[in-house]
C-alpha cells in the first residue's frame, strides 16, 4: 500500500523557537495533504488542508500565522510551528491523498512535539 | 455539520472474547465510513471501509456494516487477540459535500485492551 512518512518522529524544542515537520508521500503523488493535531487520549483535530501549489485552507480556530503549511511539491508538505510554546506540545499527524476525494487517505506515523 | 459518536472506552476484554464498538454518525450527504486503528506511538492505519448503504467492510477478522437506517457503522470481531489492543477510530468522509475536499470527521476513539 501507499506509504506516507513524517520527519522527525519526535522533537523537543525550547519555547520561542520554530520547528518544521515534513510529510512525504513515498510512492505516490499527493495532490492533497491534511494536517491533524492529536491531544493525549483524544481524537484527531483537522488543522488544515493543503493542495499542491496553492495556499492551505485552515480550519476555524487554527492560527495560520502560527502553523505555516507549505505544499511545494506533489510529494512533500511541511508544517512549521512558529514561536512554539508549551501549549503547542502535541502529536501532529499528516495524511495524503493521491487524487479527488474518492481516493483513500494514507496517514503518516506522526510527530511528537514537546516544547519546554 | 457532520459528526461521529463512538462508544466510550476503555474497553477491556479477555482473549477470544467477542468485540463490538458502537459508532453512529450524522451527515448531510452520503458519506463513506471508515474504521481506523492506532497502535501506541503510531499513526492511523485504515482497518476497513464502506462506501454505501448495506456495504460490509472487513479486514483481519474485523467487520462493520453500513446501516443507513440506523446511521451506524459498528465494529465487530468474533475473537479478539492481545495484538488487537489499540485505539479504534470511526470516521466519515462526505464526498458529496461540495468544497470540503473530502475531509474526514473522526470519532473520539475507543481504547481496546485485550488481556491474555
Interface residues (C-beta under 8 A of the other chain):
Chain A: X4 X6 X32 X34 X41 X42 X43 X44 X46 X49 X51 X57 X93 X95 X97 X100 X101 X102 X103 X104 X105 X106 X107 X108 X109 X110 X112
Chain B: X36 X41 X42 X43 X44 X45 X46 X49 X89 X93 X95 X100 X101 X102 X103 X104 X106 X107 X108 X109 X111
